[in-house]
C-alpha cells in the first residue's frame, strides 16, 4: 500500500514515496529485451544554500481552475480525454512562494490506470509550471490538418502569421511564438485523434503562454464550431453567479481580451486557454545545489575510488583499445535510500533542496578505455615513448552500462585522435534498470524515481571528471601509467562527448559543469514527450503502457506529465543554459550537435527544437533536395548559417548527416521502420565527422568538412 504526504518544491517539504515491485509481465519482457540487446574520504557536512537566481515577476491571475471548490477533476474546456487541453493552468493554483507564482495542482483521480491505480500527484506539486518543451494537446473532433492549414515541421514561421489557425502568445509581450502541428498518427479515428502543437523552440521559462485555436475545419471544409463550456463562455453566460464555471468564465474572458488586442476576434475561435512554463530556478536549482554541496565536501581533493577490473587487449582482440579499466568511486548520495538503489528518490532537507542523509554515499561505477595511441601495449615504448591522451568524459547510450563503450566509430576516434574515454552509468536508465523501468510503466506513480536517480548520476559524472583530471586521481594510478608517466594528459582540459542518451544527459550535465566548456552531442535530441512516441527503443515499454492506460491519446498526456519531472535530468530543462544564459556559478559553454537524418531512435524533430532553442548556426545545405522536400520546408529557417569555407566558432553549431541508404522519417508521431537505422554509425563512424568533433574539442572552432554540399555519406549501417 502506498503512503503519501504532500510534497512542496523549492521552499520546503520531503517526499516519502515508495515503490512497488515490477509485475511478472515486466520481468518477462525485461529478460527478452536484455537477451537482445587511494584518495581522501569526503566529509558528510554541509547542506548547501539555494543558488542566487534573478527574481521572476509573480503572476497576479486569480484562482480559476481545479483548485476552486466544486470544480471538476477533468478540465471542462476540453472534453475527452480527461486533462485535455494540456498543459493548462486549470491544473495550477496561485502560490506566492513559487518563482512563477503558481504551483501545479493535479487532482488525485485525474489519471487512473485500467486496473484502478491512480497517478500520485504529489511529486508534481514541486513544479511551478509545465515543461518548456511540452507538446500542447487538444481534442478537435474531425479536424483535418490539411483543410485547416496547420503548419508542418518545415514551416514553423507560418505559426506567427496573422492568419495562422494556431496562435501561441507570450502573455508578457503578446508576441507570437513559432510552432508546428500534427494529428496523433497512432489514432486513425478523426473523431478523437489528438491535435499536437509543437513549439518550434522551447517556450520562455517562467512565462505564461496563451493558446488559441481558430478556423478549425473538417476534411470537407466545414468549420468546426466551439463546444461545451467554451461555447457558453463565448455566448457570455456560464450559469448562475455561484456556479463553479464562473471563475473559468472570468479567466477565459481575460484571455479573449488579450487576443483581441492583437486582432484576433471571437469569431472563428474554437478554443483558448493558457498555461505557465516552469521557471529556470524550478528546473535547475536542485542539481545546481547538489553540485555545490558535493564539491564543497570534496574541496580540492579527489573522490575515493577503487579499481575492480583491468583488461588488456592484444591488437588482434582490439585494434583501437589497449586497456579497459573499471572500478567504483564515491559520491555524496542525495537519494533517500543507502547507496541510491532502484526505487529510491531524492532526499530533501528543511530548505526544500536535495540533501544528503548522514553518511549516504553513492558507489558510482566508472569504466575507462586507454587507446593504443598512448603506446601502451605496443611494445614500442623504448622507441616512441609514452604518448598521454586527452581526457574525455563520454556519455553512454540508453539502457547500457559504463563498460559498454564499444561502438566501433567511437573507439576508432579515441585511438586516432588520442582520447582516453571514461564513462559512468546514467542511473535509472542504464542496463541494470530495465526490469524496474518496465514495471514503472504499469504504475506511473513509481516514475519519479527515474528522473531523481538521473539527477544523482549528473553529480556522479561531475565527480568522475575530477577523478580523471586531478593528478592525484586516476592519472596517479598504476593502471593509467607507463614508464613513470601518466597515460592521461592532465595538461589538456577535459571535454565532453556523448551519443544518444549520452547527448540528452550530456546537455544537462554540461549546463551545470564548471570543469569543461565544450561538448559534442552525437545523434542529439531532447524532450522525452516528443522522443518516446517516435523511438523504437520505447516499443517494449509502449506495449506495457498500452495495457494499463488505454484510451485515445492518453499516452500523449502521460508523456507530457512525465516530462515535467524528467526536465530536471535531461536536455529539455537545461538547453537554454548551455550557451547564452549560463547558470549561476557556471561558465558559458560551446556545443556541437551532429545529427543523423532518419534516425530510428532519436526523433529528428526533437533535434530541430534543440537547435532552435540554442539558436545554433546550421551547415547549409542540410540535405539533398529530395530528402529536404520530405520535411515540407526548412525546419531550421531563421537560424544562422555556418560559413562553407574555413570554420565556425560560435556558441552552438549543428551539422546534419545523411546516409544514402536511409529513408526519410515517417510523417507524424510514428516510429521509423523503413530501411536501416543510422543511429549507431552516422555520424560517429564517419571520418569527416570524427575530425570535426575532435578539432572542435581542441580549439572551439568547428571546421566545415562538407563545404557547399550536404553532409552525405555511404557509411555501412
C-alpha positions, -999 to +999 in steps of 0.1 A: +000+000+000+013+034-009+016+061+016+019+097+006+022+132+021+020+164+002+054+174-012+063+211-016+090+221-040+116+249-039+108+262-005+101+231+016+089+195+021+101+160+020+088+132-004+083+098+012+074+079-020+078+042-020+080+019-050+060-013-059+078-044-074+077-049-111+049-071-123+056-105-138+049-093-173+075-066-170+101-091-158+094-114-187+097-086-212+128-074-195+145-108-198+136-108-235+149-073-241+181-079-221+188-110-242+187-089-273+202-064-268+437+059-028+420+093-021+406+112+008+371+104+021+346+132+016+330+145+047+293+144+053+289+180+064+273+209+046+237+213+034+242+240+007+221+271+001+197+280-027+216+295-057+211+331-063+187+334-093+172+366-107+138+375-095+108+364-117+077+386-117+048+370-099+016+362-119-013+380-104-041+360-121-067+348-095-075+311-089-099+298-116-092+260-121-093+227-104-085+243-070-118+262-070-143+245-047-167+223-068-146+223-099-144+190-118-112+170-119-113+170-157-109+203-174-145+212-186-130+231-215-115+201-231-140+172-232-121+139-235-096+126-226-095+139-190-070+167-185-072+179-221-063+206-232-029+201-217-008+218-204-032+242-187-033+265-158-066+248-149-042+224-131-023+251-112-031+272-082-016+305-071+013+302-047+034+333-039+063+311-026+070+298-060+091+317-086+063+319-111+036+325-085+019+292-094+021+256-081+010+226-101-022+211-086-032+177-101-063+161-087-056+125-074-081+109-097-074+126-130-052+098-143-061+063-134-049+031-150-073+005-162-066-016-131-076+013-109-041+026-100-042+063-096-013+086-106+001+101-074+000+138-079+024+146-050+057+148-069+044+172-095+034+198-068+071+207-066+067+223-101+059+260-106+048+254-142+048+230-171+076+217-193+092+243-216+092+219-245+058+204-238+037+194-268+004+212-265-025+189-267-062+195-275-091+175-290-108+190-320-132+163-333-130+156-370-102+181-375-084+180-409-048+192-407-047+199-445-080+218-447-072+238-416-038+248-429-018+235-399+019+243-403+043+214-405+078+210-391+093+227-421+071+257-419+073+268-383+073+305-391+038+302-405+025+299-369+034+336-364+015+348-394-017+369-389-039+342-404-024+312-386-050+288-373-028+282-342-018+311-320+008+309-293+013+341-274+038+351-248+014+369-224+042+392-212+047+407-246+017+394-266+043+384-292+036+353-313+058+322-309+067+299-338+053+263-338+041+234-359+013+209-355+001+174-364-026+150-355-019+119-335-009+094-362-013+065-339-050+071-337-067+067-372-101+079-359-105+115-369-133+119-343-109+116-314-073+120-328-055+145-306-041+177-321-004+180-311+011+215-312+049+216-310+067+248-300+094+253-326+118+262-298+114+257-260+090+282-246+103+311-224+108+298-189+087+313-162+063+329-188+026+324-192+016+312-227-018+318-243-030+292-268-059+298-293-073+276-320-094+291-347-108+284-381-107+247-375-122+227-403-131+191-413-118+173-444-149+185-462-142+222-454-169+226-427-160+249-399-158+231-365-178+251-340-168+255-304-184+232-279-194+228-243-183+254-217-161+274-242-191+279-265-211+290-235-184+315-224-183+330-259-220+335-257-215+353-224-234+331-200-219+303-180-247+300-155-255+314-120-230+336-102-224+308-077-215+283-104-180+267-103-178+277-140-178+314-132-141+316-123-134+298-155-155+323-175-137+353-159-103+338-167-111+329-203-127+363-209-095+379-199-076+357-224-101+367-251-094+403-243-057+397-248-064+380-281-085+409-292-055+432-285-036+416-313-065+415-337-079+380-331-117+383-327-141+359-310-155+348-344-139+316-356-124+307-323-126+270-314-108+271-280-085+293-260-066+286-227-033+293-210-005+277-191+026+287-172+061+274-181+083+263-153+110+287-142+147+283-146+151+281-109+125+254-106+140+233-134+177+236-124+181+246-087+181+210-074+211+198-094+230+231-090+225+228-053+236+191-053+267+201-073+276+228-049+271+207-018+290+178-032+320+198-043+320+217-010+325+184+007+352+173-018+371+205-016+404+203-035+406+166-032+396+137-054+368+111-048+377+079-031+379+052-057+387+016-063+398-003-094+379-035-097+389-049-131+417-044-157+415-059-192+444-057-216+437-063-252+460-077-279+459-059-313+441-089-326+414-085-299+410-048-303+429-027-328+420+006-311+419+000-274+449-013-254+433-014-219+400-011-202+400-001-165+368-005-145+360+005-109+339+024-085+341+059-069+323+076-041+299+105-045+277+121-018+243+105-024+213+128-024+188+098-026+166+086+002+179+050+005+215+040+013+235+037-019+206+050-040+192+017-054+163+013-078+131+028-063+149+055-043+140+091-046+157+124-038+160+132-001+151+168+008+163+189+036+144+216+055+152+242+028+134+223+001+165+213-017+180+179-021+202+170+009+225+141+018+213+117+045+242+114+070+269+091+056+249+082+025+274+075-003+268+066-040+293+040-051+292+050-087+307+028-115+334+040-139+350+025-169+379+039-189+393+030-223+430+037-229+438+038-267+468+022-284+479+057-295+494+061-260+518+033-269+505+012-241+509-025-250+525-019-284+560-029-273+575+003-287+578+025-256+616+024-257+615+039-291+584+061-292+579+068-255+546+074-238+520+095-256+495+107-230+459+110-243+434+138-238+407+131-211+371+128-225+341+122-203+320+100-225+282+098-223+268+063-230+235+054-247+201+043-233+199+011-213+236+003-215+263+004-188+296+022-185+316-007-196+298-008-230+319+019-248+323-004-277+308+014-307+334+010-335+333+046-346+338+059-310+368+037-302+384+043-336+381+081-329+397+076-295+427+058-310+432+080-340+429+113-320+445+102-287+415+103-264+411+085-230+373+079-227+357+074-192+321+068-186+297+063-157+261+049-156+230+070-161+211+058-130+175+050-138+181+044-175+211+021-175+213-015-184+207-026-148+173-008-147+154-025-175+132-047-153+124-018-129+117+006-158+093-018-175+075-022-142+072+016-138+051+019-170+024-003-154+022+021-124+034+056-132+033+067-096+067+050-093+081+070-122+097+099-102+124+075-091+139+076-126+145+113-130+155+116-094+182+090-098+193+105-131+199+138-113+222+119-089+241+105-119+247+140-131+267+147-100+284+113-104+296+124-139+310+156-125+329+137-098+343+113-125+356+143-144+375+155-113+388+119-108+400+118-144+419+151-144+433+156-110+470+145-108+461+126-076+432+108-092+433+082-120+465+097-135+483+086-104+470+050-106+494+024-118+469+012-144+469+046-160+507+049-161+536+037-182+573+043-179+567+065-149+543+088-169+506+092-168+486+080-199+461+107-192+473+142-204+464+163-173+477+194-190+448+193-216+414+203-204+387+176-201+358+179-225+325+160-230+314+137-258+282+117-258+258+099-281+221+092-279+211+091-242+246+105-237+235+136-256+203+141-237+221+137-204+252+154-218+234+187-225+221+187-189+253+178-172+273+202-194+250+231-184+259+226-147+296+218-153+323+241-141+350+217-153+346+216-191+334+242-216+328+223-248+306+194-255+299+173-287+264+159-287+261+130-312+227+120-326+213+146-302+178+151-290+158+164-260+123+162-246+110+127-239+074+137-246+084+142-282+110+115-284+092+084-269+063+081-293+088+082-322+116+059-308+120+022-315+137+020-281+104+027-264+085-001-281+087-027-253+076-001-228+048+012-250+033-023-251+030-024-213+018+012-211-010+005-235-021-025-214-025-003-183-035+031-196-059+027-226-080+052-244-073+075-274-042+097-269-040+091-231-003+082-236+004+117-250-008+134-219+011+109-198+043+117-217+037+155-211+032+149-174+063+128-170+084+154-188+076+178-160+099+157-138+122+144-165+132+180-174+153+183-143+175+155-156+177+159-194+185+184-221+149+199-222+153+215-188+188+229-194+192+237-231+186+274-225+215+274-201+240+258-224+253+288-243+239+323-240+224+320-205+247+301-181+235+290-147+248+307-116+285+299-109+288+282-142+308+292-173+294+297-208+297+265-229+301+257-265+282+228-281+284+210-314+254+189-325+260+161-350+226+146-361+216+118-384+188+122-408+161+095-404+173+083-370+151+055-357+159+060-320+161+098-315+135+118-334+148+144-358+120+168-348+134+169-313+168+179-326+152+206-347+137+221-315+170+218-296+189+236-324+163+264-325+164+268-287+202+271-288+200+295-318+226+272-334+244+280-366+235+254-392+256+240-420+237+245-453+226+229-474+214+205-448+201+177-470+199+168-507+167+183-523+148+150-523+152+145-486+147+181-477+114+180-496+100+154-472+101+179-444+079+204-463+105+232-459+134+242-437+129+233-401+160+255-393+145+286-410+156+318-393+188+302-378+222+315-389+243+295-413+279+284-408+304+295-435+310+270-462+347+276-460+370+277-430+354+271-396+328+285-372+335+294-336+301+303-323+284+291-291+263+264-308+267+246-342+247+219-360+257+196-388+231+172-402+245+140-418+226+119-443+234+083-454+222+074-488+207+041-476+185+058-450+148+066-456+131+098-445+113+095-412+075+090-414+051+118-410+035+120-376+044+106-342+054+072-355+084+050-351+106+048-383+106+013-396+117+016-432+153+008-442+184+008-420+189+029-388+218+053-390+218+058-352+249+038-343+270+047-373+261+081-386+279+104-379+300+088-351+318+064-376+322+090-404+358+101-407+350+137-416+326+140-386+353+125-363+378+150-374+353+178-370+344+168-334+380+165-322+390+198-338+361+215-320+371+199-287+407+210-292+401+246-305+364+256-300+362+260-338+341+237-360+358+230-394+334+228-423+341+193-436+312+193-461+318+226-480+290+238-502+273+203-503+251+185-478+270+162-455+264+129-473+279+095-465+276+059-476+287+046-442+280+009-437+250+006-413 
